[in-house]
Amino acid sequence: MGMRCAQPEPPPACSVPSQPAPNRYSAVAHSHGDHAIAIAQLGLALKLAREHGDRLAEAEALRVLAEAERAAHRPARALTHLEEARTIVRELGHPWATAEVERDLGALYRTLDRTGAAADAFRAAQAFAELGATSRAHAMRQRAAPEPDA
């Protein structure tokens, strides 16, 4: 007649599958040259970002997916992903993310011998990086400024 311990409640169900973090494992697969696994895992990350309505995560998944597609010698797919990521980050008005996407587009355009487009993308990357730095500096000045007397 021993005492029975209460069993813990199972965790609540959620829409996120109980799988390893797609971005971490895809990065490992990608770095080891297993582009098929990386692309599959990044596809899962993209799907999850879309399901949860996280547009910035969606853009990042598209950007890294483009990198994996480029490494797998599929530049047309990479270009499609980067152009979609560019649209998202510009809609969000996120200068740092836009700078990253433009930089990656510039590199891809250069690979495709589209030198004019590459130069434009690299200029845009620089401009958005400067905008991000200016925005951050302004925000820091605002936080450091003494509050006016009420």
N, C-alpha and C positions, 0 to 999 in steps of 0.2 A: 504494500500500500504506500508506495512512494509518491512523492509529489511530482506532478507533471509540469514542465515549463511551457509557457505559452509559445507557440510558434510565431515567428515574425511574419508579418503580412507581406505578400509578394509586392514588388514595386508596381506602381501603376503603369498601365500600357501607354505607349506613346507612338507617334508616327515615325520616330527615328529608329531604324533597325539596329539591333544590337550587334554591330559589326565594328571592326577596328576603324579608327579615324581614317577616312579615305585619303585625306591630304598627306598625312605622315607616311602611310604605307606606299602611296603612289610616288612620293618623293624618293623613297628608298628603292623602289622598283625602277624608277626612271634613272636614278644615279647608277644602277647596276646594268643598265641597257635593256631591261625588260619592258619595252615600251607598251606592249599589249596589256600587261597587268596595270601599268601606270594609267593608260588611257581608260581602262575599265573602271579603275578606282576613282579617277577624276570625273568620269561620267556619273558615278554615284554621288560624288560631292556636289556636282552641278545639279543633279536631281534633288538632293536634299535642300540645297540653297533655294531652289525654285519652289519646292513644297512649302518652305517656311517663309517665303517672301523676302529673303535677305538679298537684296539687289547687289550690295557690295560684295558679299560672299559669292554670288553668282558670277559677277565680273571677274573676281580673282580665280575662281574655278575655270572659267573660260580662258583666262590668260595663261594659266599653268597647263591647261589641256592643250592649248595652242603650242606651247613649248614642247610638250611630249609628241604632238603630231609632227612638228618640225623635225624633231630628233628621229622620228620614224620615217622620215623622207616623204611626208605628205603635206607639202606646203600649201596646197589649195585648202585643205581642211583647217590648217593653222590660220590661214588668212581669214577664213569665215569666222572662226572663233574670236580672233582678235578684233575684227570689225564689229562683231556683236558686243564684245566687252567695251570697246570704245564708245559705242552708243550708250551703254548703261552708265559708265562713269561720267560721261558728259551730262547725261540727264540728272545724275545725282549731284553734279557740281563738285566733284571730289578731285582737287588738283593733283594730289600725290598719286592717286590711283590712275588718273589720266596720264600723268607723266610716265608711269611704268608701262602702260599699254602703248603709248606712242613710241616709247623707246623700243619695245619689242616689235612693233610694226615696222619701225625704221630698220631694224636688223633683218627682219623677214624680207622687206622690200629690197634691201641690199643684196640678199641671197638670190632673189628673183631677178636681179639686174634692173630693177626699177629705181634708178638712181635719183630721179626727180622726186618721186614719192618718198624715198628714203630720207632725202634731205628735208623735205617738208615735215615728215614725222619726227625727225630728230630735233628740228627747230621747235615744233609743238611740244615735245617732251621737255626741252629746256625752258620754254615759256611757262608751262604748267608747274614745273619744279620751282621756278622763281616765284610764281603766284602762291604756291603752297608755303614757301619760306616766308614770303611777305605776310600772308594770312596768319601764320603761326607767330611771327614777330609782333604783329598788331595785337593779337589775342594776349600775348604775354605782357605787352605794355599796358593793355587794358586792366589785366589782373594786378599789375604792380602799381598802377596809379592810385593815389589816395582817393577815397570816396569823398564826394562833396558833402559839406555839412547840410543837414536837412532842416 
